Amino acid sequence: MKKVLFYGDSNTYGFDPRGMMGGRFPESERWTDILASKMYGEWRIFSDGMNGRVIPDNPYSLLSLDKSVLEYSPLDLFAVMLGTNDLINMSVPDAEAVSSKMRDFIERQLNRTEFIDNRTGFLLISPPRILPHMDENLEEAEAQRKRFSSELDIIAQEFGIFFADASEWDLDMSFDGVHLSAQGHQEFAAKMADILQGIDLTAERQEVDDYVCVHLA
């Protein structure tokens, strides 16, 4: 079976905001575990989701990332879905600044031996939309998230990697407007199953000087 690692934030972790201190959806309701069931026999699904995670850009977070990749290697596909926390934690959300962090992050990963040798593919996932619910801070974050998604599309084309925009999937969100609901996890898993079934790893980054971005609906 092919192996994929999904690296992300609380929506990959399966955070459930309904408890007073928050919590976690049971395995049966997390999109990563639902996806594993759907793709059994074709893909082995691994996940590294952490509440509050931002795009790694310091020695500690990058070391943690390297340990996670090493733990699950060799991988056929590395998938990342980050950026929401970067935007909502900024006093003034700035899609350009967050996009720059993501570009640096991707470039670092693609310089790893397994990516250079085309042993591992890269899937960039633009995060789900944010529902402001009359929260001015989230309204600005969502406006910048839309710009961020467009920037990620450009970055994916720049590096010739797989790209999927989860903000276009009309996913059901929890009351806080940031986290997937239980239904949203089901919907995300169904979409991601289609994505994995449509991925041809031999089509990615065939020539370093002739990158072609592969968009996945």
PyMOL commands that set and color helices and strands:
alter all, ss='L'
color gray80, all
select helices_A, chain A and resi 10-13+27-29+31-38+59-72+84-88+95-110+113-116+136-159+166-168+182-198+201-203
alter helices_A, ss='H'
color red, helices_A
select strands_A, chain A and resi 2-8+15-16+23-24+43-49+77-81+121-126+162-165+214-215
alter strands_A, ss='S'
color yellow, strands_A
deselect
rebuild
show_as cartoon
